[in-house]
Amino acid sequence: MLVDSHCHLDFPQLISDIDGVVARAGDAGVGMMLTISTALSRFDGVLAIAERFDNIYCTVGVHPHEAEAEPDTVARQLVARAAHPKVVGIGETGLDYFYEHSPRDIQQHVFREHIKAARETGLPLIVHTRDADDDTARILAEEMEQGAYPGLIHCFSSSRQLALHAVDLGLYISISGIATFKKAEDLRDTIRQVPLDRLLVETDSPYLAPVPKRGKDNEPSFVVHTANTVAGLKGLSPEALADATTDNFFRLFAKATRP
């Protein structure tokens, strides 16, 4: 069994054919999906999908792009929503200095509030970081000194140094279809160095469809292609990689019930 540890099933490209998306995932051997919240204003729709399907869980959080629109997000709001049995993670949250749709200070404030919620609930923090390695590393470390919390960096495409720093802090690394792209050799080198027991796989669908599906809307069934690439990088069979990443998922997202 594979787990798609990060997808956006409430986005228009996927919700319009949600039954087909879920069926195709099952046919491909994807036994569970985690659909990710990007704004509190969208959370009810995200939760509704998780409530509808036994093999779908969700998170609660505010993407850094949305931080300016929801700057007053505080830990208690996240904690309250995380009490639902289908909510198994906090995020996605983090820093995005590539697009900078929200001011950096607001991104950082909202990021820290998510970390507080992860610490209080014990649920994993889902971190988005782009062109913000130094501040991401600093905030993760500063907050870890205030009290441990579980988490992962999703759709990892940053430096090897950030990956190893995150692992040293106890976090996991989730790999998307970027690992299959022709120009992603640096990322593939990083994957080779991350311990197997800290790796997850994801689609980040409907974005970043892996080779050989590039150019199409991504969906959870396509995580098979990413997993096969990671298996090759780690010198494993696809079955062994699936077993390892699925075990890692349920170790990290312990609130989710394994089928």
ABEGO torsion letter per residue (X at the ends): XBBBABBBAABAAAAAAAAAAAAAAAAAGBABBBBBBABAAAAAAAAAAAAABAABBBBBEBBAAAAAABAABBAAAAAAAAABAABABBOBBEBBAAAGABBAAAAAAAAAAAAAAAAAAGBBBBBBBBGAAAAAAAAAAAAAAAEBBBEBBBGBABBAAAAAAAAAAGBBBBBBAAAABAAAAAAAAAAAABBAAABBBBAGOABGBBOAABGBBBBAAAAAAAAAAAAAAAGBBAAAAAAAAAAAAAAABAABBBX
